[in-house]
Amino acid sequence: MAAIQPASSLRQCLRTISTSTSRRAITCSSTSSTIRLSLPQRRPASTQASQASLCLPPQKSLDRGHLMPRLRQPRRHFTGTRFIARNEQTPSSEPQPSTLYTFADMQSLTSRPAPNRVIIDVREPSELKATGKIPGAQNLPIKSAADGFFLGPDEFEERFGWEKPTAQDEVIFYCKAGVRSRAAAGLAAQAAFGGKIGEFPGSWIEWAEKGGEVEKVEE
């Protein structure tokens, strides 16, 4: 084999460097002398990024003491005794539904008056004067005198001219079409106005249409 001259070895090394992507140290040797050419290596991007991150100041680690505690909604615990207490309510502690009377019932009641039963017309006095009323009925206008349900016995009698019903009395309400009498029954239950509560849903319209007896109201 022929000996390789240093100049030709240098040219061969340069050609190898231009085509190679890796810039590593290349050592060229010959029989008579050795030429060593060292070039700087290119660092991979990942290595540069990792080293760049090492130049940043280290972050302080946060322990649990520095973290804000998470606020949790309090859990609601329902005991069985609470529900038992609701279910153990006696019927007497709740408002009793009104007894509904028909036209025939009202005819029978008016024909047999009872001292512990009060029929109450809750229309305005002007309405009673214009149409009359069911025989024996008392007047307690709910629109203009709703506070009457809550008055004491003496003040009630002085204002309306008849005795306030007691817990031993049954009160039966009617109006023109049954709307105001329903409201009156609700007020009576709230105010403990009387004992047993009843309604005549047909009220004056049904009473007049079916030919019920009419008591005139004097001015």
FITIPA-794668 format. One line per field, with one value per residue (C-alpha): x, y, z; residue in three letters; residue number from 1. Coordinates in Angstrom, 2 decimals, decimal comma, m for minus. Example, Ala and Ser with C-alpha at 12.3 -4.5 7.8 and 13.67 -1.06 7.14 Angstrom:
<marses>
px [12,30_13,67]
py [m4,50_m1,06]
pz [7,80_7,14]
r [Ala_Ser]
k [1_2]
</marses>
This chain:
<marses>
px [0,00_1,27_2,00_m0,56_0,88_m0,22_m1,71_m3,91_m4,96_m6,07_m8,20_m9,84_m10,68_m12,25_m14,49_m15,63_m16,48_m18,65_m20,88_m21,18_m23,85_m21,85_m19,06_m16,79_m13,06_m11,39_m7,96_m6,00_m2,92_m0,18_2,88_5,18_3,12_m0,33_m2,61_m5,37_m8,24_m10,73_m13,99_m16,58_m19,53_m23,13_m25,17_m28,63_m31,52_m32,83_m29,49_m29,32_m32,87_m32,12_m28,95_m30,81_m33,35_m30,54_m29,55_m32,92_m33,23_m34,65_m38,32_m39,23_m41,11_m44,44_m45,32_m48,87_m48,50_m48,14_m51,11_m54,53_m56,76_m59,76_m63,04_m65,49_m69,21_m70,40_m72,24_m75,76_m76,66_m80,32_m81,31_m84,28_m85,78_m86,44_m88,52_m90,25_m91,25_m92,84_m94,72_m95,92_m97,85_m101,36_m104,26_m105,37_m102,17_m103,07_m106,01_m108,99_m110,70_m114,01_m117,26_m119,01_m122,79_m125,17_m128,34_m130,44_m128,20_m128,60_m132,36_m132,37_m130,10_m132,13_m135,33_m133,83_m131,74_m129,26_m127,70_m124,20_m124,40_m123,86_m124,45_m122,35_m122,78_m119,41_m120,72_m120,76_m123,77_m124,88_m125,16_m127,33_m129,63_m129,98_m130,69_m131,56_m129,86_m130,35_m132,72_m130,91_m127,50_m125,17_m123,04_m119,23_m117,95_m114,56_m113,60_m113,97_m113,66_m111,33_m109,73_m112,98_m111,87_m109,08_m110,99_m111,75_m115,30_m116,30_m114,86_m116,35_m119,87_m119,63_m118,58_m120,82_m123,77_m123,68_m121,65_m118,35_m118,45_m116,52_m114,65_m117,90_m119,71_m119,86_m119,53_m120,79_m119,73_m121,31_m120,99_m122,18_m120,36_m118,23_m114,94_m115,06_m116,56_m113,53_m111,21_m113,32_m112,97_m109,20_m109,15_m111,39_m108,96_m106,02_m107,78_m109,46_m112,76_m115,32_m114,73_m115,97_m115,83_m118,20_m118,86_m121,76_m119,91_m123,05_m123,56_m126,18_m126,33_m127,42_m129,67_m131,53_m131,70_m133,19_m135,78_m134,35_m136,15_m134,97_m134,81_m134,86_m132,30_m133,53_m131,45]
py [0,00_3,44_5,87_8,64_12,10_14,59_17,02_14,42_13,17_16,68_17,04_13,70_14,73_17,99_16,16_13,84_16,80_18,54_15,50_14,33_15,69_14,79_17,12_14,92_14,94_13,43_11,98_11,57_9,47_8,74_6,69_9,58_12,00_12,38_15,39_15,81_18,15_18,88_20,72_21,88_19,52_20,70_19,91_18,45_20,83_18,76_18,98_22,74_23,14_21,04_23,02_26,29_25,19_24,53_28,20_29,30_29,88_26,84_27,05_26,87_23,76_24,42_22,26_21,75_24,47_27,12_25,90_27,40_24,70_23,71_24,77_21,96_22,29_20,93_17,68_17,61_14,69_13,97_11,93_9,68_11,41_14,55_12,69_10,73_13,98_15,18_11,96_11,92_15,17_14,62_15,59_18,15_20,19_20,75_22,78_20,55_20,67_22,43_20,52_21,26_21,62_21,30_23,28_20,52_20,48_24,22_23,97_21,33_23,36_26,55_24,70_23,29_26,05_25,04_27,30_26,00_26,47_29,87_30,55_33,53_35,64_37,21_39,57_43,34_44,88_46,61_43,23_41,85_44,84_44,41_40,67_39,57_36,65_33,07_33,03_33,33_34,15_36,66_39,14_39,34_41,14_39,61_42,28_45,29_43,68_40,70_41,70_40,77_37,13_38,09_40,38_39,50_38,49_41,85_43,96_41,63_41,85_45,62_46,02_43,50_43,20_39,44_37,08_35,78_31,98_29,85_26,58_24,71_26,32_25,32_28,14_27,79_30,43_31,49_34,48_35,19_32,46_30,56_32,41_34,69_31,98_29,80_32,60_33,10_29,43_29,78_32,84_31,11_28,19_30,55_32,66_29,77_31,40_28,87_25,13_23,11_24,98_24,51_26,07_26,35_26,43_27,18_30,25_32,88_32,23_28,61_29,52_32,11_30,02_27,02_29,08_29,12_31,15_34,74_36,94_40,63_42,89_46,20_49,32]
pz [0,00_m0,86_1,95_2,53_2,51_5,14_2,61_0,98_4,40_5,35_2,21_2,87_6,42_5,26_2,78_5,53_7,80_5,14_4,62_8,19_10,59_13,59_14,57_16,49_16,78_13,78_13,98_10,84_10,95_8,50_8,47_9,03_11,11_12,71_12,27_14,95_14,15_16,93_16,24_18,79_19,21_18,86_21,91_21,41_21,96_24,82_26,60_26,10_27,41_30,44_31,14_30,61_33,15_35,55_35,27_36,60_40,32_42,04_42,93_46,52_47,37_49,00_51,87_53,04_55,60_52,90_50,90_51,59_53,05_50,97_52,41_52,63_52,97_56,26_55,95_57,20_59,31_59,77_62,72_62,73_65,74_63,72_61,19_63,89_65,56_62,35_61,86_65,44_65,11_66,29_64,06_66,64_66,06_62,40_61,05_60,52_57,11_56,96_56,81_53,52_53,55_50,63_49,97_51,51_54,59_55,05_54,74_57,46_59,74_59,41_60,14_63,37_64,96_67,66_70,32_69,64_65,84_64,19_60,49_59,42_56,28_55,41_52,72_53,20_55,02_51,82_50,07_52,83_52,65_48,90_48,81_52,33_54,12_55,17_58,17_61,50_59,95_61,61_59,65_59,85_56,72_55,91_53,38_55,66_59,10_58,83_62,14_63,84_63,93_66,32_68,69_72,28_73,24_74,73_71,92_69,34_70,77_71,12_67,51_65,75_68,13_68,73_70,89_69,61_69,09_71,55_71,16_71,87_68,93_65,29_62,77_59,18_56,64_53,38_51,04_47,50_45,53_48,06_47,63_50,64_52,80_52,06_53,19_56,30_57,20_56,94_59,20_61,72_61,92_62,48_65,09_66,92_66,05_67,22_67,39_64,44_61,12_58,18_54,78_52,38_49,01_47,00_49,18_48,38_44,63_45,10_48,01_45,97_42,76_44,58_46,38_49,86_52,49_52,73_55,81_55,03_56,62_58,00_57,59]
r [Met_Ala_Ala_Ile_Gln_Pro_Ala_Ser_Ser_Leu_Arg_Gln_Cys_Leu_Arg_Thr_Ile_Ser_Thr_Ser_Thr_Ser_Arg_Arg_Ala_Ile_Thr_Cys_Ser_Ser_Thr_Ser_Ser_Thr_Ile_Arg_Leu_Ser_Leu_Pro_Gln_Arg_Arg_Pro_Ala_Ser_Thr_Gln_Ala_Ser_Gln_Ala_Ser_Leu_Cys_Leu_Pro_Pro_Gln_Lys_Ser_Leu_Asp_Arg_Gly_His_Leu_Met_Pro_Arg_Leu_Arg_Gln_Pro_Arg_Arg_His_Phe_Thr_Gly_Thr_Arg_Phe_Ile_Ala_Arg_Asn_Glu_Gln_Thr_Pro_Ser_Ser_Glu_Pro_Gln_Pro_Ser_Thr_Leu_Tyr_Thr_Phe_Ala_Asp_Met_Gln_Ser_Leu_Thr_Ser_Arg_Pro_Ala_Pro_Asn_Arg_Val_Ile_Ile_Asp_Val_Arg_Glu_Pro_Ser_Glu_Leu_Lys_Ala_Thr_Gly_Lys_Ile_Pro_Gly_Ala_Gln_Asn_Leu_Pro_Ile_Lys_Ser_Ala_Ala_Asp_Gly_Phe_Phe_Leu_Gly_Pro_Asp_Glu_Phe_Glu_Glu_Arg_Phe_Gly_Trp_Glu_Lys_Pro_Thr_Ala_Gln_Asp_Glu_Val_Ile_Phe_Tyr_Cys_Lys_Ala_Gly_Val_Arg_Ser_Arg_Ala_Ala_Ala_Gly_Leu_Ala_Ala_Gln_Ala_Ala_Phe_Gly_Gly_Lys_Ile_Gly_Glu_Phe_Pro_Gly_Ser_Trp_Ile_Glu_Trp_Ala_Glu_Lys_Gly_Gly_Glu_Val_Glu_Lys_Val_Glu_Glu]
k [1_2_3_4_5_6_7_8_9_10_11_12_13_14_15_16_17_18_19_20_21_22_23_24_25_26_27_28_29_30_31_32_33_34_35_36_37_38_39_40_41_42_43_44_45_46_47_48_49_50_51_52_53_54_55_56_57_58_59_60_61_62_63_64_65_66_67_68_69_70_71_72_73_74_75_76_77_78_79_80_81_82_83_84_85_86_87_88_89_90_91_92_93_94_95_96_97_98_99_100_101_102_103_104_105_106_107_108_109_110_111_112_113_114_115_116_117_118_119_120_121_122_123_124_125_126_127_128_129_130_131_132_133_134_135_136_137_138_139_140_141_142_143_144_145_146_147_148_149_150_151_152_153_154_155_156_157_158_159_160_161_162_163_164_165_166_167_168_169_170_171_172_173_174_175_176_177_178_179_180_181_182_183_184_185_186_187_188_189_190_191_192_193_194_195_196_197_198_199_200_201_202_203_204_205_206_207_208_209_210_211_212_213_214_215_216_217_218_219]
</marses>
